[in-house]
């Protein structure tokens, strides 16, 4: 009862984000002591898998298509693969695969504005507003004060800090999705 024995067939699998600046010395030590294998960013390919969707109001956007687009811009701006987004960057329920607008803005856009493009000029093709030279700021995706929004026969009260789904929808709609534009199908409810 005083010795710890580990079986010879025990493996510890772990992943590491090599772009974590604060962990550079530790990262270097890990690289010297363990074997490494490159695993490319890929869409899961397993039976019964529910593809991830970004849901904004009643519109669904394909998460993999978004990753394909944004990762090209990340690589172009940074000249590196280090800060690209992987399929599991955002946690979504496995049974629905829904990435809510709030989760998308607070996780994905926060990362893009705060970590990826903070040292680079925001690409107009991604972050441009309309046809002018204005670009989105992170704060544009939030209400800055309490507002009442009319929705048909009723009204919804939005408070400061709530995600502006109208702005997020504009942002996503203007991306150059190509032939696999997303499944921009209008659905009966945001969770469908």
N, C-alpha and C positions, 0 to 999 in steps of 0.2 A: 503493500500500500504506500510505499514511499518513492516509487519510481514511476515516471511517466514514459510509456512506450507507445510509439507511433508505428503503425504497420507500414511496410515498405511500399504498399500499393496506394497510399494516401496521397492525393493530389489536392492542392488548393488552387482554385481558379479565381482570378480577379481581373478586373479591368481598371485601366488608369487613363485619365485624361492628361495627355502629355503637355497640354498648354496651361496647366495650373501653375502660374508664375510663382506662387508662394511655396510650391513643393519641389522646385527645381533641384535642390541638393538631395532631397529624398529620392526623387525620380531617378537621378543619376545613380544613386546607390542601388536602387532596385534593378536597374538595367544591368549593372555589373553582376548581380547575384542570382538572377533568374533568367530562364529562357523566355524569349518574346516571340509572339507570332502576330503578324498583321492580320486584322480581320476587317475587310472592307465594309463600308456602310451599305446595307442591303435591306430590302423589304423582306419580312418574314415569309417563308414559303412552307407553311404546314397546314395540314388538313384541319378544317374547322376554324381557321383563323378569321377574325373579323377585322377588316381593314380599318385603319384609323381615319376619322373624318373630323375636320374643323367645322363646328356648327355655329353659324352666326345667324340668329333669328331663325328663319325657315330655310336657309341655304346651307348646303353641305359642300365643303371643299375637300378634295382628296389630299390627305397629309403627305403621302409619298410624292405626289406631283409638286407640292409646295417645297418639300425638302430638295427635290431635284433642281428646282429653279433657284432657291436661295443658296444652296451649296455651291452652285456655279459662280454666283456673285461673291460669296465669301472667298472662294479660291482666287477669283480674279482680283479682288481688293487686297487680300493678305498675302497672295502668292504662296499659300500654304493650305494643307488639308486639316491642320490642327484645330481650327475653330468651327469646322463644319458640324452640322447637326446630324445626329443619328436617329434612327427610327424610334427609339425609345427615349428620346430627349424629354418628351412629355408623357407623363403617366396618364393612361386612359383606361377606363374599365374594359376588361377583356370581352365582356359579353356584348357591349354596345360599340366600343371603339370611339366614343364621342370625346373630342377635345373641345371643351366649352370656349366661348369667346373670352371669358374672364381668364381662364387658365392659359389660353394662347397668348393674350396680351401680357399678362403678368409673368409668364415664363419665357416664351419665345421672343416676343418683341423686346422685353426687358434685357434679355441676353444679347440680342442683335444690336440694340442701341448702346448698352452699357459695356459690353465686353468685346464684341466683334468689330463694330465700326467706330468705336470711340476714338481710335487713332487714325482713321481713314475718312476720306470724304464719302458721305452717304451717296451711293449710286442713285442718280435721278431716276433711272429705269425702275428701281424698286421703291424708293422713298419719295419720289416726286409727287406733288399734288397737281392733278390735272395736267394742263399743257404749259403752265407757266414755269418759273424757276423755283417756286416755293417747294420746300420739302417738309415732310412730316417731322414733328418733334414727338418724343415719347408722350408728353403731356396732352397732345392732341387726341389721344385714344381714351381720354377720361373726361367726365363732366367736372367742371371746376366749381360748380355751385348746384344747389338743389334746383331741379327743373321738373315740370309736369309735362309729360309727353302724351298727346292724344293718340289713342289707338282704337279707331272705329267708334264704338259706342261707349268706351270707357277711357280712363286715363291711367298712366303709370307714372309714379313719382320716382325720379332718379336723384340720388344724392351725390354730393361731391365725392369723387373717387370711384364711382361706378363706371364700368367700361362703356364707351360709346360704340355700340354695335354698328351704327350708321357709318361712322368713320372707318371702323375695321372692315366693313363690307366694301367701302370705296377702295381701301388699300388693297384688299385681296382681289377685287374685280379687275383692277387695272394691271395686275401682273400679267406678263406674257406667258400664258399657260400652254400655248401651242395646241396641238391636235387633241391632247388628253386633258383639255381645259379643266377638268374637275367634273365632278358630278354636281353640277350646278342645278340639280333638280330642286324645285321648290317642294318642301315637304309640309305635311299637315302640322307638325310640331317640331320644335328644336330638338327634341330627344328621339325623334323617329329615325 
